């Protein structure tokens, strides 16, 4: 009985760990997509030529 309960807990822990890892990877990808969209929405910065032509 104890062995069955232990194996059930170990299996549940493994499944939970895999699910948390999937959620973490999805969160990281969502953050990367958000940052990329934020950077794409920024206007291009104008850099004047150097040395300035007179």
Residue pairs with C-beta under 8 A, 6 or more apart in sequence:
none
